[in-house]
Amino acid sequence: MKIMKKMIVIFKILVICVLIAKIFTLGGIWNRIETVSPALLIEEAGADPGVTTGNPSICDAVADPLSNERKILTHLINKQTELAKRKEDLIEEKKRLMELKAEILTSIETLSRMKEEITVLIHSVREVDELKYRTLAKVYEATPPEQAGAMFKKLDKRTVAAIIMRMKSKSAGEVWGHIDPGTAAEITKEITRCLPPSEEINQ
């Protein structure tokens, strides 16, 4: 019985020693954990897996070409937007030019009508003038040459030239004898200026 008791006591002592050793071991590990910098623990906790300080990560190596592609895509989108804006501007400019063309065509048509009206009016005026000068020519043909010559001196050279051009050659020649040479020369110049080369005085 005494031996049994001794063995139990020895076993208890051994268990107590083992417990004490474990306690000391755990205490050493805890002290080491406390010596680790909290900032380092936070930095390591926040870091991405596979990332090491001072060394490029695999993600960075993969991100570079993707970044370039994104830049190219952004550039293409901007260009497409710019081209679309230019297309809209060209459409608006084309529309404005078409409206301007329509206005110009309308103006041309209006001017053409006005030209025709003016041409008709000019012809009417010329017909009236022609009738007037022919009537005056007949009047001066019936007037004595000396009296007609005196009246011609009081008229402007252009009117005299127009009347003489429509008089018969014989009557006009008789009147010339009663016009002084200077006035006759000026009337002749006016006739030459107004009369086309191919046209002749009425016979």
C-alpha positions in Angstrom: 0.0 0.0 0.0 2.8 2.4 0.8 4.4 1.7 -2.6 1.1 2.4 -4.3 0.7 5.7 -2.6 4.2 6.7 -3.5 3.6 5.9 -7.2 0.4 7.9 -7.2 2.2 10.9 -5.6 5.0 10.6 -8.2 2.4 10.4 -11.0 0.7 13.5 -9.7 4.0 15.3 -9.5 4.8 14.3 -13.1 1.4 15.6 -14.3 1.9 18.8 -12.5 5.4 19.2 -14.1 3.9 18.5 -17.6 1.2 21.1 -17.0 3.8 23.7 -15.8 5.9 23.0 -18.9 2.9 23.5 -21.2 2.0 26.7 -19.4 5.6 28.0 -19.9 5.5 27.0 -23.6 2.2 28.7 -24.2 3.5 31.8 -22.4 6.5 32.0 -24.8 4.3 31.8 -27.9 2.0 34.5 -26.6 5.0 36.8 -25.9 6.1 36.3 -29.5 2.7 37.2 -30.8 2.6 40.4 -28.8 6.0 41.5 -30.2 4.6 41.4 -33.8 3.7 44.9 -35.0 -0.1 45.5 -35.2 0.5 47.7 -38.2 2.3 44.8 -39.9 -0.6 42.5 -39.1 -3.1 45.1 -40.6 -1.0 45.6 -43.7 -0.7 41.9 -44.3 -4.4 41.4 -43.7 -5.3 44.2 -46.2 -2.8 43.0 -48.9 -4.1 41.0 -51.8 -3.1 37.4 -52.0 0.0 36.8 -54.0 1.2 40.4 -53.6 4.7 40.9 -52.2 6.3 44.2 -51.3 8.6 45.5 -54.0 7.8 42.8 -56.5 5.3 43.1 -59.4 2.3 40.9 -59.0 0.8 38.6 -61.6 -2.4 40.8 -61.5 -0.3 43.9 -62.5 1.3 42.0 -65.4 -2.2 40.9 -66.6 -3.7 44.4 -66.0 -1.3 46.3 -68.4 -2.6 44.9 -71.7 -6.2 45.2 -70.5 -5.5 48.8 -69.6 -4.1 49.5 -73.1 -7.2 47.9 -74.7 -9.4 50.0 -72.5 -7.6 53.1 -73.6 -7.9 52.1 -77.3 -11.6 51.3 -76.8 -12.1 54.7 -75.1 -10.3 56.4 -78.0 -12.4 54.6 -80.6 -15.6 55.5 -78.8 -14.5 59.2 -78.6 -13.7 59.1 -82.4 -17.1 57.5 -83.1 -18.8 60.2 -81.1 -16.8 62.9 -82.9 -17.7 61.3 -86.3 -21.3 61.1 -85.4 -21.3 64.8 -84.4 -19.5 65.7 -87.7 -22.1 63.7 -89.6 -24.9 65.6 -88.0 -23.2 68.9 -88.8 -22.8 67.8 -92.4 -26.4 66.8 -92.6 -27.4 70.2 -91.2 -25.1 72.0 -93.6 -26.5 70.0 -96.6 -30.0 70.9 -95.5 -29.0 74.6 -95.3 -27.3 74.4 -98.7 -30.4 72.8 -100.2 -32.6 75.6 -98.8 -30.2 78.2 -100.2 -30.2 76.4 -103.6 -34.0 76.5 -103.6 -33.9 80.2 -102.8 -31.4 80.9 -105.5 -33.5 79.0 -108.1 -36.5 80.9 -107.1 -34.6 84.2 -107.4 -33.3 83.1 -110.9 -36.9 82.3 -112.0 -38.0 85.7 -110.7 -35.1 87.5 -112.4 -35.9 85.6 -115.7 -39.5 86.8 -115.5 -38.3 90.3 -114.8 -35.9 90.1 -117.7 -38.7 89.0 -120.1 -40.9 91.8 -118.8 -38.1 94.4 -119.2 -37.4 93.0 -122.7 -41.0 93.4 -123.7 -41.1 96.9 -122.2 -37.9 97.9 -124.1 -39.4 96.6 -127.3 -42.6 98.6 -126.6 -40.6 101.7 -125.9 -38.6 101.2 -129.1 -41.7 100.7 -131.1 -43.2 103.9 -129.6 -39.9 105.8 -130.3 -39.8 104.3 -133.8 -43.4 105.4 -134.5 -42.6 108.9 -133.0 -39.5 109.4 -135.1 -41.2 108.1 -138.3 -44.0 110.5 -137.7 -41.6 113.4 -137.2 -39.7 112.4 -140.3 -42.9 112.7 -142.4 -43.6 116.1 -140.8 -40.1 117.4 -141.6 -40.3 115.9 -145.1 -43.4 118.1 -145.7 -41.8 121.1 -144.2 -39.8 123.5 -146.5 -36.0 122.6 -146.3 -34.9 126.0 -145.1 -37.5 125.9 -142.3 -36.7 122.3 -141.4 -33.0 123.2 -141.2 -33.7 126.1 -138.8 -35.7 123.9 -136.6 -33.0 121.2 -136.5 -30.6 123.8 -135.1 -32.8 124.1 -132.0 -33.0 120.3 -131.4 -30.4 118.0 -129.8 -28.2 116.2 -132.2 -29.4 112.7 -131.3 -33.1 113.6 -132.0 -32.1 115.3 -135.3 -30.0 112.2 -136.3 -33.0 109.9 -135.5 -35.4 112.0 -137.6 -33.0 112.3 -140.6 -32.3 108.6 -140.5 -36.0 108.0 -141.1 -36.5 110.7 -143.8 -36.3 109.9 -147.5 -32.8 110.6 -149.0 -34.1 113.4 -151.3 -35.8 115.3 -148.4 -32.9 114.8 -146.1 -30.4 116.1 -148.7 -32.5 119.2 -149.2 -32.5 119.9 -145.5 -28.7 119.3 -145.3 -28.2 122.4 -147.6 -29.7 124.6 -144.8 -27.6 123.3 -142.0 -24.2 124.8 -141.2 -21.2 122.5 -141.7 -20.3 122.2 -138.0 -23.8 121.2 -137.0 -24.0 118.8 -140.0 -20.7 117.2 -138.9 -22.0 116.6 -135.3 -25.3 115.2 -136.7 -23.3 112.9 -139.0 -21.2 111.6 -136.0 -24.4 110.9 -134.1 -25.9 109.0 -137.1 -22.7 107.0 -137.4 -22.8 106.1 -133.7 -26.4 105.1 -133.6 -26.6 103.4 -137.1 -25.3 99.8 -137.5 -22.8 99.5 -140.3 -25.1 97.2 -142.3 -28.1 99.5 -142.0 -28.9 102.2 -144.6 -31.0 105.3 -144.5 -34.5 104.8 -145.8 -34.8 105.5 -149.5 
